[in-house]
Amino acid sequence: MKRWAPVLLFVGLAACRSPPTHFYLLDATPSSQRWTASGKPIEINHIVIPAVLDRNSLVVRSGPNELKVSDADRWAAPLDDMTQRVLAADLRDRLPPSLILQPGDPTPSSGARQLTVVIRQFMGDTAGVVRLNADWSLVAGQPSQPVQRRSEAITVQARSAEAPDLVAAMSQAVGQLADRIGAAVGATASHRR
């Protein structure tokens, strides 16, 4: 038995070894759509996400009332901050870049419109379907008057239910949200001419 002890110890340690941790980022997605718009710049407020998603781990819906929180697949930064950064980059690609303030940019002395996004759902499921449900409003002036307010429901089919494909589909969903906001802001600007 003593001569098998090192082998059993090695096998036991190998079995206890956890899978490697993978870190993911959302990325901006280019668009062929561009809108002309003018007016005060747009500042994206802090993105509000549900508490169930406010964690380091990737969350996947695995059933009607069940979620899978991954031990190995993690976000490289807070999901709300990444979503804010990527949405700003996506909007700069779709609207005149000078119209969109990046997170951390100073607000001009002339003021800025405030874009608020409240995310209701933003995750994939075990079938590879990513859903982004969000309410957004664009506010301008003092006292603050909503210029526009909308609810968006976006669905993107990932190539698979694996984490890299779900994250890529989540990035695409943010891009589609930027498409819808860009179209609305562009439409608003054209009506004011």
Residue pairs with C-beta under 8 A, 6 or more apart in sequence:
18 71
18 72
19 71
19 72
20 72
21 71
21 72
21 73
21 74
22 72
22 73
22 74
22 163
22 164
23 74
23 75
23 76
24 58
24 73
24 74
24 75
24 76
24 163
24 164
24 167
25 75
25 76
25 77
25 82
25 167
26 79
26 82
26 83
26 85
26 86
26 167
26 170
26 171
26 174
27 86
27 168
27 171
28 86
28 89
28 90
28 93
28 171
28 175
29 90
29 171
29 172
29 174
29 175
30 93
30 175
31 90
31 93
31 94
31 175
31 178
31 179
31 182
33 94
33 179
33 182
33 183
34 93
34 94
34 95
34 182
35 94
35 95
35 182
35 183
35 185
35 186
35 187
35 189
36 96
36 186
36 189
36 190
37 95
37 96
37 99
37 182
37 185
37 186
37 188
37 189
38 96
38 99
38 189
39 99
39 113
39 140
39 189
39 192
40 108
40 110
40 111
40 112
40 113
40 140
41 98
41 99
41 100
41 101
41 108
41 112
41 113
42 91
42 95
42 99
42 100
42 101
42 112
42 113
42 114
42 115
42 138
42 185
43 101
43 105
43 107
43 112
43 113
43 114
43 115
44 84
44 87
44 88
44 91
44 100
44 101
44 103
44 115
44 117
45 114
45 115
45 116
45 117
46 80
46 84
47 80
47 81
47 83
47 84
47 87
47 117
47 119
48 80
48 116
48 117
48 118
48 119
49 79
49 80
49 83
49 119
49 122
50 119
50 120
50 121
50 122
52 59
52 67
53 59
53 79
53 119
53 122
53 123
54 78
54 79
54 80
55 69
56 74
56 75
57 69
57 70
57 71
57 73
57 74
57 75
58 69
58 70
58 73
58 74
58 75
58 163
58 166
58 167
59 67
59 68
59 69
59 70
59 123
60 67
60 68
60 70
60 123
60 124
60 125
60 126
60 161
60 166
61 67
61 68
61 123
61 124
61 125
61 126
62 68
62 125
62 126
67 123
68 126
70 163
73 163
75 82
76 82
79 122
81 103
83 117
83 119
83 122
83 174
84 103
84 117
85 102
85 103
86 171
86 174
87 117
87 174
87 177
87 178
88 100
88 101
88 102
88 103
89 102
90 174
90 175
90 177
90 178
91 100
91 178
91 181
91 182
92 100
92 102
93 178
94 178
94 179
94 182
95 182
95 185
95 186
99 185
101 107
101 112
111 142
113 138
113 139
113 140
113 147
114 138
114 139
114 140
114 144
115 136
115 137
115 138
115 139
115 181
116 136
116 137
116 139
117 134
117 135
117 136
117 177
118 134
118 135
118 136
119 132
119 133
119 134
120 133
120 134
120 135
121 131
121 132
121 133
122 130
122 131
122 132
122 133
122 134
122 170
122 173
123 130
123 131
123 170
124 130
124 131
124 158
124 161
124 166
124 169
124 170
125 131
125 161
126 161
127 161
128 157
128 158
128 159
128 160
128 161
128 165
128 166
128 169
129 155
129 156
129 157
129 158
130 155
130 156
130 157
130 158
130 166
130 169
130 170
130 172
130 173
131 153
131 154
131 155
131 173
132 152
132 153
132 154
132 155
132 156
132 170
132 173
132 174
132 176
132 177
133 151
133 152
133 153
133 154
134 151
134 152
134 154
134 177
135 149
135 150
135 151
135 152
136 149
136 150
136 152
136 177
136 181
137 146
137 148
137 149
137 150
138 146
138 147
138 148
138 149
138 181
138 184
138 185
138 188
139 145
139 146
139 147
140 147
147 188
148 184
148 185
148 188
150 180
150 184
152 177
152 180
154 173
154 176
154 177
154 180
155 173
156 169
156 170
156 172
156 173
156 176
157 169
158 165
158 166
158 168
158 169
159 165
159 168
159 169
